[in-house]
């Protein structure tokens, strides 16, 4: 199971990546020393034949595992009928209907191809509905890589701003984009409410990850956001690219019992294909189309919007998730893993916290409580990278920031993962 070797062909591919890709990477935050050849269920294999238990899951989409037979069968059947039409197709319509049936806030659906597009258009349609430009987001929250989203995602201790001033992340972002964004601290309803109260006449919307990366919402935080947004008529947008259909069939809004006005969906809903969705209240979503008495509307086009191959993969995935016991197994497996990691860290007397929830979690090496981005700034990041490296050598494939658990991680994967954690912590 462990990474025993890097074969000649894999090394040639890594050398090729260094020549043809900036930084030798596709841009995704994962180790650049591995070339994946295939995936099946909860495991992946690299080009050299090394086997890994996969907790990346394609950065989340493969909630029911790689190459699920039902998804493969549905996709193969559609491929012989064509791959895209740039028009209505039955699978996209049925997927939209299923999203509306499942997701509490969904009365209308528009499809896109990526999570960044979905959050971008959710913010745009909120601006159209409200006739205002500013959007409030939360420090450390990731909503894709479009200009307005790339504000205060990963500020350093030296670049932190006073709330609600945003700090642009990275190069190439127009300075003007910062003028339309406000930033609040996650899990601090008092400060967030004060900012919304002060700027409500300028706000188009408030966008938040219900569970921000691995920071779970403290009791009352999401409920407080819902209340203050309702008070001032400001649309509340849940970025459920990660949490949608993962925390419950109706997403985090079902899991936490808080219904937003709009949401962005991706990853799981597409079954591993490029598809995302914006969903929400009809009176807001209808700004995506011409309407009597309103000449202007929100332009939202994409060559692959509602792509039939992606839509049929999404439908097959959701069908599997509707099977009795699917979420019970997911949460039982994730809870067992999360508890085991907490126990091993305590036994090793290593100061750390395991943040998140059963379907998605990670360890933060820090002595103090961590509930938001600033509290995590002085974590021991080098120790995390070292821990991840030790795990990779023991056949555990994960991103730098979280473990994604699937419905097909089973007893064997749990036992092997716990053994890998134990060995890595002993060496750490």
Secondary structure, 3 states (H helix, E strand, C coil): CCCCCCCHHHHHHHHHHHHHCHHHCCCCCCCCCCCEEEEEECEEEECCCCEEEECCCCCCCCCCCECCHHHHHHHHHHHCCCCCCCCCCHHHHHHHHHHHHHCCCCCEEEEECCHHHHHHHHHHHHHHHHCCCEEEEECCCCCCCCCCCCECCCCCCCCCCCCECCCECCCCCCHHHHCCEEEECCCCHHHHHHHHHHHCCCEEEEEECCCECCECCCCCHHHHHHHHHHHHCCEEEEEECCCCCCCCCCHHHHHHCCCCCEEEECHHHHCCCCCEEEEECHHHHHHHCCECCECCCCCCCCCCCCCHHHHHHHHHHHHHHCCCCHHHHHHHHHHHHHHHHHHHHHHCCCCCEEEEECCEEEEECCCCCCCCCHHHCCCCHHHHHHHHHHHHHCCEECCCCCEECCCCCCHHHHHHHHHHHHHHHHHC
